[in-house]
């Protein structure tokens, strides 16, 4: 498609890009710079400093020459107190708004951004995300082309930025992560985003849009109450706005763009990875229990009859069933009721199926977008696919079970996420250039 048609169209909807930030000093400037590489005319950028205790606000203030302004805030969704609204004195960032507020969590920060925004749509992204230049154009397209029903949200493929070269807010070179844990997460993201979510969107059963990047109809979100103060606010919002539209008996659609539109930083150590995965589990449980009315209810269409039951069985219960199955198999083997040959044959079948599915995901990526162009990158991914069932899957199982236990014990905390940032990648490339110059 010729996206310049949308770029030049007076009918193109206005968009606010919301960036909630809490202690994101390492990546926040790169993130904002990446937003300003997007190809779109009618947009503004709203960064919400959610009571950061590091230098996030100072980094923003220095990089974009911020000054405090008088700003009338229309409180449509309740939030923590806003301490000040700032705008950039630089002409190239004239549509940048920075909100400094008391800490209230990610959902509260996004709600503050919604209150500040006066645009038709808003796009929520994480502060460690790097956008592709055509991300907004491609996400806006579904809102324009649907005439039979109202598009209330759209999501796209999220990729992992670890080990990629980031310069001036843009991905200048795509690389497979050097860290094995991050590399195996590339496989997860490829299966999930490029294959799974695209299929669920076609079936109209999609109930999650990644918090790293999603576009929403602002009016629908406000009418349904904004973001809820939950652990998994991204999933909960999608379920709630879908539920709201169904109960209002309005025709709607959640769209999915299968293009890589956003790059995000993946955890590279077990501590951060574990906190992330246990939080995902707790967020899933919280959303499913809060909206249990949807379960197998025809009133909610494909979401109630397919999407919700799938997540209930295969995302919430599957790790529990798997653990019980492993324990049961060990007991049967120990008591002589299960032969070693049967265990090995079953294991070989499951392992081969998993490897085949991941290999197909890698092939699918190569046949479509082919983002990893360096020699050996695809082979490195395939080697990670061979190891993944032995390494990543048991780790994910452990933290899923831990998340279930934490939820049962009343743990509703977000958990600290450590960011490595993008600057070290630029510095390494600069050092390499300096070495090359000195050699010459």
N, C-alpha and C positions, 0 to 999 in steps of 0.2 A: 504494500500500500504506500501511496505517496502521502506521508504525514505532514508535508508542507501545507496540504489542504486544511488540516486542523489548525496549524500554526497561523495561517492567514485568516482563518474564519472569524467573523464577528460573533458567531454563535458559540464559539468555544467557551465553556464555562470557566469562571474564575476559580482559582485554587489557592488554598493556604497550605504551606508545608510546615507541619508542626514537629518540633524537635525537642522532646523532653530531655533534660540533662541533669543528672545528679552525679557529681564527682567524675566528670568526663573530660578533664583538662587535657589528657593525652591525645584525644581524637576530635574534640569539638571544633577546632578551627578548620581542620581538614574536611570535616563533615559539612560545615557551612559553605566552604569553598566548592565542594563537590556539587552542592545544590545549585550554585550559580553557574554551573556548566550546562544545566539542562536547557533544552530547546523548548521554550514556551514563553508566551507574552504576558498573559494576564495572571500573575501569581505574586504572592508575597511569602516571606519566610518568617516564622514565629518560633524563636528559640525560648524555651521556658527553663530558666535556672531554678530547679526545685530545691532551694536551700542548700546548695552544695557547700561542703566543708573544705574543699580543696580550692585550687585557683581557677576553676571553670569560668566564673564570671569575669575575673581579671583578664584571663586569656581572651575572652570575647571583647571586653572593653578596649583592650590594647590593640587587638588585630583589626577591629572594625570601627574604632574611634566613636564609641557610643556616648550619647548624652541623654540625660533624663528629660522626658517630655510629659506634658499634661495629656492624659489619655482617658477618655470616658469609656469605662468598661461596662458592657451590658451583661449582668450576671444572670445568664439563663440556666447555668448548671452550677450548683454550690461548690466552692473550692476554699482552700486555705487562703489567708490574706496575701494580697499582692503588694509587695513593698515598693515597686516602681516599674515603669515601662520606659524602655530606652530605644532610641533610633540611631542609626549610623549617620555620621556627618559626611561620609564618603558618597559621592554621587553614584558610584557603581553598586553601592549597597543601600540605595535609598528606600527600597522596599523591605529592608530587614528590621524586624521588631524583636527586641529581647525583653522578656518578662522576668523580673526578679521577684520570687515569692517564697513564702515559708514552706518548709518541707511538708509534703503530704503524700508522697508516693507518685509512681508513674501515672496512674489513672487520674489523680488530682491535677498533675501537671498538664496532661492532655486536655482535661476539662477547662483549665485556665486558658489554654491556647484556643479552644473552641469559643470561649467567651470573647476573646480578643478578636477573633476572625469575623469578617463580614462577607466571606466568599461563599460561592455555591457549594464547593466541595472542599474537603480537607484531606491531606495526605499525611498520615502519621508515620514517622520513621524513627529508628533508634539513633542515638548520638554516636554510635560507632559504625554507622552505615555509610557506604559510598554509592551514590546513585549513578546510573548510566545516563548520558545526556538526553536520550529519548524516553526516559522512564515516565515522565508526566504525560507526554503525548500518547504513549501506548496505553496508559491506564485511563486516560480521559476518553479514548475512542469508544469503549463499550457504553459509556454514559450518553454518547451522541447517537450511536447507530441503532439502539433499541427503541422501537416505537410501540411494541405490543405490551410492554410492561416497564415498570420503573426499576432502573438499575440503582441499587442502594449501596453497593460496595464492589470493589475490584482489587484483586491481588495479583502478584506476579512472582516469578522465580527469584529466589534469594540464593546467592552463591557465597562461598567463603573466600575472604580477602587475604588470609594468612599467607605470607611469603610473596604476595604480589607486590609489584612496584607501584607506589602511589605518589604522584607528583601533582601539586597544585589542585588537590581534590579530585583527581581523575586516575583511573587505572591505566598506567602506561604500559605495563607488561603483566600478563596473566601467568601465574606459576602454580604448580601443585605444591601444597604446603610441605615444608621440610619436616615439620613435626608429625609423627605418625598418628597421634591422636586426632589432630586437625585433618590429616589426610583421609582418615577413615570417616570423619564427619562429612567430607566432600561427597562420599558415596551415599551417605544417609540423605543428604540434601538433594542429590540428584534423583534418587528413587522417590523421595517424598514430593518434591516440587515439580520436577519435570515430568513425572509419570502419575503419581498418586493423586495429587490435588487437581491436575488437569482432568483426570477421569471423573473425580467427584463433582467438579464443576459441570461437566457434561451431563451428569446424572441429576444435577440440581440438589446434591446432597452435601455440598461443602459447608462445614460449620466452623472453619477457622481460616483467618487470613493472618499471616505472620505479623507480629508486632514490629519486625524490622522494616516493613513497608506495606502499607495498605491505603487505599483511597476510599472515602466514604461520602455519602450524601449528608451534608451538615444538618439539614432540617430534620431528617429522619433520626439521626443520632440524638439531637436535642430533644425531640418529641418522645424518644424512648428513655430519656433520663441521663444521657451521656455515659461516660465510662464508669463502671462500678469499681469500688475499692476491693478488688479481688486479686489473687495471686496471678491468675491467668486472664488479665483484662482484655487481651486481644481476642481470645476464643470466646469469652463471655459476651463481649460486645456483639460479635457476629451472631451468636445464638439469640441474643436478646432482640436485635433489630429484625431478625428473621421472624422471631416469635411475635413481635409487635405488628409487623406487616400482615402476618397470617391472621392475627386476631382482629385487625382492622379490615380484613377481607380485601386487601389490595394486592393486585398482581405485582410481583417484584422478581428481581433476578440478582444473584451474586455471580459476578463474572470473574474469570481467571485468565490472565495473559501468560502463556507459557514461555515467554522470552526472559532471559536473564536481565533483570532491571536493577538489581540492588546487590551490593556486596557487603558482607558483615563479618566481623571478627569472631572466630570460634575459640572456645577455651582450649588451652594447650597444656594444662596441668589437671591432674585428677581431682584436686580440691574444688577448683572453679567449675569443672565439668560436672562433678557430682552435685554441687549446689544447684546448677542449672537444671539438671535432669530431675532431681527430686522436686524442684519447684514446678517444673512442667507437669509432673505427675500430680502434685497437690492441686495445681490449677485446673487440670482436667477433672479431677474428682469433684472439686468445688463447683465447677460449672455444671457438670452433669447432675449433681445432687440438687443444685439450686433450680435447675430447669427440668426436673424429673417428670413434670407434667407432659413433656413432649414425647416421652418414650412410647413408641408404637402408636402414636395418635394420628389418625388420618387427617385431622384438622390441620396439621402442620406439614402436610405433603411429604415430599421426598426427605426432608430433614427429619421428620418424625418417624417415618417408616424405614429409612435406610441410614442416613447420616448419623443420627443419635445412637441407634442400636449398634452400629459398627464401632463407634468410639467407646461405647459402654463395654462391649464384649472384647474387642481386640486392642484397645488402648488402656483401659482400666483393668479389666479382669485377666487379660492374657498373661501378664507377668506372674500373677498369683497362681493361675492354673499351671503355668510352666514350672514354677518352683515346686508346687505340689507333685507334679508329674515326675520331676527329677528325684525328689525324696522317695516317692512311691517306687520308682524303678530301682533305686538303690536298695530299698527294703526287699523287693522281690528277688533281686540278684543275690543279696546276702542270705536269703532263706532258701535259695536254690530253685526258685520258681520262675526264673528268667535266665535264658542262656546267653552267654557272651556273644555267640554268633548273631543272635537276634538283635542285640544291642548295637553291634558293629554295622549290621546291614541297615538298621533304621537310622543310625547316625550318618552313614554314608549317603543315604537317600536324602535326608534333610539338608546335609551340608552341600550336596551337589545341587539341590534345588536353589538354595540360598545363593551359591556362587553363580549359577546360571542367571538368576534374576538380576544380580548386581552387574554381571557382565553385559547383560542386555541393556541395563541403564547406562553404562559407560558407552556402549555402542550407539545407543539412541542419542546421547549427547554429541558424539562425534559426527553422526549423520545429520544433525540439525545445526547446532551453533558452533561446534568445533572451537571452543574458547582456549583449550590447552594446545598451543601450537609448537611448543618446544619438543625436540626429539626426546623420547623416553618418558614423557609425562603420562601418556596413556598406559604404558607398561607399569609405571610406578603405581598408578591407580589400581591396575589389575592385581598387582602383588598385594596391595592393601586389601583388596577384595578377598584374596585367598586367606589372609590373616584375620580379617574382621570377625568371622564367627567364633574364633578362638579368643580374641582379645576384647573387641568393643562390645560384642553382644553380652557376655557375662557381666561386664561392668555396667552396662545399661540395665540389665536385669537386677543387679544388686541395688542400684540407686532408685529404680522404680519401686522395689519392695520397701526400701528405706523411706521413699516419699509416701507410700501408703501408711507406714507406721507413724511417720511424723504427722500426717493428716489426722489419723485416729487419736493422736495424743494432743491435738489442738494447735499444732504449729502452723501459723499462717504468715510467717515472716518471708520476705522476699529473698534474703540472702545476698551476701556481698559478691560482686562480680569484678574480677581483676582484668584490666585492659592493658595490653602491651603497647597499643598505639601504632601509628603508621610512620612516624618520623624516622625511626631507626632504619626503615627500608630506604628512605631517601638518602639518609646519611651514608649507608653502605654503598649505594650506587655512586654517590659523590666521591667517596674514598677510592672506589674502583677507577673512576675517571681520572682522579689525581695520580694514581699509580700508573695508569696508561700514559698520561701526559709526561710524567717523569721518565718513563722508559724511552719515550720517543725523543 
